[in-house]
Amino acid sequence: MAKSEYSNYQKDVIFNYYQNLDAIALGRLGELVSELYLAETEAKKERLWQRAHKAMVNLKIPPAIISHIMGTKDVRILAKNLNEWLAKSK
């Protein structure tokens, strides 16, 4: 198998992706909040909450906050915390 060589541009793109990984994950969590607001069935809400839980774990949110959000499963609480996390990341 040939050795993979990246151009300088490709190296910069890869580097920037990993530098902004937290911001990308917060953006995806924001999309999940929107989807949770719009979800109509309980099954879909449960799947979205599981994805939100996984996203918060990947973002290294303190377990106490995650358990509170997951215990209430209130989208408003998740959205409020997300806004705080976004503010801290800037």
C-alpha positions as a printed Julia matrix, in Angstrom:
90×3 Matrix{Float64}:
   0.0    0.0    0.0
   1.35   3.42  -0.96
   2.26   5.9    1.74
  -0.32   8.66   2.04
   1.13  12.13   1.5
  -0.97  15.24   2.07
  -0.46  18.58   0.39
   0.15  21.64   2.55
  -3.44  22.75   1.94
  -4.79  19.36   3.04
  -2.6   19.46   6.15
  -4.0   22.91   7.01
  -7.58  21.7    6.53
  -6.99  18.68   8.76
  -5.25  20.82  11.4
  -8.08  23.39  11.41
 -10.7   20.66  11.69
  -9.12  19.27  14.85
  -8.54  22.77  16.26
 -12.27  23.53  15.87
 -13.63  20.14  16.87
 -15.29  21.46  20.03
 -17.03  24.25  18.11
 -18.22  21.73  15.53
 -19.56  19.45  18.28
 -21.37  22.38  19.93
 -22.94  23.23  16.58
 -24.15  19.66  16.19
 -25.58  19.77  19.72
 -27.4   22.96  18.73
 -28.92  21.13  15.79
 -30.06  18.38  18.17
 -31.76  21.0   20.36
 -33.68  22.22  17.31
 -34.64  18.69  16.37
 -35.79  17.98  19.95
 -38.07  21.02  19.87
 -39.63  19.76  16.64
 -39.77  16.03  17.46
 -43.31  14.71  17.53
 -43.02  11.1   18.67
 -41.61   9.84  21.94
 -39.42   7.33  20.12
 -37.77  10.06  18.09
 -37.3   12.23  21.19
 -35.64   9.34  23.01
 -33.22   8.74  20.12
 -32.37  12.44  20.01
 -31.81  12.56  23.77
 -29.42   9.62  23.5
 -27.48  11.46  20.79
 -27.44  14.62  22.94
 -26.11  12.58  25.88
 -23.33  11.15  23.75
 -22.47  14.62  22.42
 -22.25  16.05  25.95
 -19.99  13.19  27.05
 -17.74  13.77  24.02
 -17.59  17.49  24.89
 -16.43  16.53  28.41
 -19.33  18.3   30.12
 -19.23  17.62  33.88
 -21.2   14.46  34.74
 -23.36  16.31  37.29
 -24.63  18.67  34.6
 -25.21  15.83  32.15
 -27.17  13.83  34.72
 -29.29  16.87  35.59
 -30.11  17.57  31.95
 -30.79  13.91  31.21
 -32.85  13.55  34.39
 -35.19  16.38  33.45
 -35.0   15.92  29.66
 -36.09  19.54  29.34
 -35.01  21.03  26.04
 -35.04  24.53  27.51
 -32.45  23.56  30.12
 -30.27  21.96  27.45
 -30.62  25.06  25.24
 -29.73  27.4   28.13
 -26.62  25.37  28.96
 -25.68  25.18  25.3
 -25.79  28.98  25.06
 -23.46  29.21  28.05
 -21.09  26.66  26.54
 -21.09  28.52  23.24
 -20.32  31.79  25.01
 -17.38  30.18  26.84
 -15.98  28.71  23.64
 -15.67  32.08  21.89
